[in-house]
Amino acid sequence: MLTTNKWQLTAQKYQDKLLVDLLQFLAIPSVLDPQTATFQRPFGIGIDTALQFLVDIATRDGFKVERVADNMVVTVDYGPDDVPETVGVLSHVDVVPGNAAAWRVTMPFSPKIVDDRLYGRGVYDMKADLIASYYALKQLKDQGFVPKRKIRLIFGSDEESDWRDMQAYLKDFGEPTLGFSPDGTFPVVPGEKGVQTITMRFVGDTFDYREFELLAFQAGTRDNVVPGKATAIVKLSDNQDINLFLKQYEQYLTAEPLISGIGQYDDGEIHLTLYGKSVHGAYPEDGLNAGTYLAHFLSHYAFQHQAQALLHQLGDVYHRDVFAANIGLAYHDQIMGDLTMNVGQTVYRQGQEGYIRIQFRYPVGMSETTILTQIQRHVGPLKAKIFKEVQFGSQPHMVDLNDVIVTKLQNIYAQQTNTDKTYKISNGGSYARLLKRGVAFGGQFPNLPVMSHQPDEYVLLSNISRAQAIFAQALYELAETTT
């Protein structure tokens, strides 16, 4: 077996070629696009292009590669076919949308290198680590390594949405013997919290002229992203001072220095925009939810009926309550940590159907039924139908800490980084939770900002080869023996 230094030196030799592939990969807008979806490309042109890109480079490098699971998944195999055990590496090509207006360094799908940073939508979540794990396998192949277990890279395409890709894949092929997903952090992550989305559907008020009238309210586009922008359209009666209302909005923004926004009067309507801080919905405590902030401001005015109930729910009950204490769901597990709540999407239209979608990340000891019950108990005057979304692989996931998939990866990371052996629990959800013996493992290193789903998403170039070296040793050790 190579020494730690040799693993890293070997990985560094691939970085020029890796970067060429990664830059091309990042330029593909692999965002779910139902409008261009067909039977052959279930999630649209961008995602199909990204999957085909992986087919092309794996074919170029001499691997056995297939499109499977109704074209939703690409598999890349290395090692003997006639063995019963497989090491799986589960990744995804799809990314969340990129709001170009919020990016400053470059456009989302125009990757750019600035010093040691590589910017681009999806580079952190998770295209850099996907390519690093691919090159780790290529590194082993080029060295002539003959594994005793088959190694299979499994590239999915619906992780940011409904996981339909993996439902189909596991139905057709079953799960690998053991494996990891490089869609998280180092060191090894044997536990991931459960994920549950609750939807509240309601109908906005029909037209009834009042002193304060909410015509529209919108925040967020994804359940797993803290809304960084919210908008509202308000109409005031003739006896209300529009300039005073706009001044009060400006004062509210000034009093909250971490948020910003603008209020404008246009043809009888007031248009309000508020900017918070968008982060991954798994860590809402790191963000500033623009939707609840805007609702908090508006909730102090005399709106009526459904409008007032909505603003109260968002702006008073849910505002700044990412641990859900106001609805009786504050819960802490000694190993897995706290339950968290992200109010990911809100849509209100006067006289039309609207909704609030709330995503919870919860540890062992909490249940979906309890979450749903507490939401129902604390809905207040909002007349809404409340139900839980059906999610694939949503239960809390925990692998035995003594399983070799945990202990080997602990050892490898500790060896290559000269750190103590330890593990982490994740608020996020990776494909690893779909395997009985599956863990998240890298490729993000500790003590760095979490950039997934954020504007100006980036990774450190110098960390890509470090991750590749760790992945290569991991695949070597997991595949050289059978149990």
Phi, psi and omega in degrees: 000144180292152173285166179305315181297321180293319177304314184289319179296320179295317180298321182298332181293342182266356194292327178296313179292321178301317183294323177300313179294318183295319179298320177295319181297318181293334181284351180274120180282076188276063180254140176309128183221085182303334184289335178252011181284142174221179177299322181284332179230083192300334184245015175102175188296315185298313181292321177298319179297320180293318177297318180294327176301318179291322174302316184294315183287326178292323176295317177304322186267007171084020177272161169278121187225143180217150165263124185226183177053056179056040176070012181269346187224143171247133175245141176235119186250145173215133180113183185292142178278332189264042177238149185278347187246142183227138169264120181256143173235114189254121181227176177217146182265341185283151180227164175282160180299156176248117178279098187303328182295336182268351182272145183241322186283320179200178175277155187307319185249029171238079187303145185215139177257126175232111184057240183262012182252135173249117183260147174160148178297129179087358182293324178277321184233091353220036190292324179295318182285328173299311180293323178297320179290325176297314180291334173297318177292320177299320178301315179294319180298314181297332180276356178081018179297132179248101184284153175273331171261149171290142173253128180232119170276128184240107184259110179267182188212010182223028185291326182281358181236260192243004176061029179295332179298312183284331173301314181291319182296311183293329176296320183279324191241347187074180184261152175299163179301315177200166180174184180216161173242123178279044185241054183191230187226160167269152353287205186296146180241094181278349182229138175229138180294158173290155180234126178219130177253130176250132178248134175245115181253140183207171176246130178293157180305141169286164187299127178202101191299129181222180179293322178232122186232125179266112180274324182200152176209134180212138176208134173081155178230347181222144178295327186262026177226131173290124183301126177265352181216140175221148180227152176214147174241123187235145175236134180251151176286168185297333182273004177261143183272107182296317181297322178295318179299314180293324177294320178295325176294318178297320179294322178298316179296321180294324181287343178243083191296344182273353176246166178212172179173188181208145175236134182222146175257130184212112173052050175087358182235148175256125180252119180249135174232136179229136178248127175252226177226117182272128176220175177298136182294347176289341182229063186295339178295342179271354184249181174230108187285106183299326181295314181287329176295314181295319178295323178300318177297312185289334184294347180276358180253161190275059168288167186235161168052231185298323180298312180294321179298318178297312183295323176296317182298312181287313191274340180246310185285314186265342187296128178056033181233059185291344177261009169061031179294325184294340180247020173072028183243011176300123184207138181227131173253139186299325181267316189267346175092210190266149164290140175231158184227132175236117174279090193278326183216138173220133175225127175228130174225132181301124178076006182235167178287137177228182183199158165239134176240123184239128180251128179253143170243118191227146182273175172304138181106343174255152182233156176300322181297319178296318179298312180298317181298316182291325174299315180296322181290337186244026180281345178062215184280357180292121179276100187218151170265131188240131179208159179264141177283142177279122182235142180277127178068039188268348183287155174304144186236130179214124178262144177307127183294345178264358178295144182298333179295334176273309187293320179296315182289326172302312183297316183297313180297318180298319179296313187283341182246359181055048179235173178285153177286126180203186179212170178228159171249140186250140169282336182281169179239119176249167177300344181302331183293349180276350181253135177302323179244055182240138179227156167275143184210099179072192359262019181269133183274154182298160172065028174239151181296143177279114187255000182297136176069011183255156170300150180054042176302134181210163167231163174276125180303321184294341180274345183293315179292327176299316179295318179302316181298319179293317178297321181296314178295322179299313179296321179301309186288325180288332185260353184277345179228162174236161180237000000 
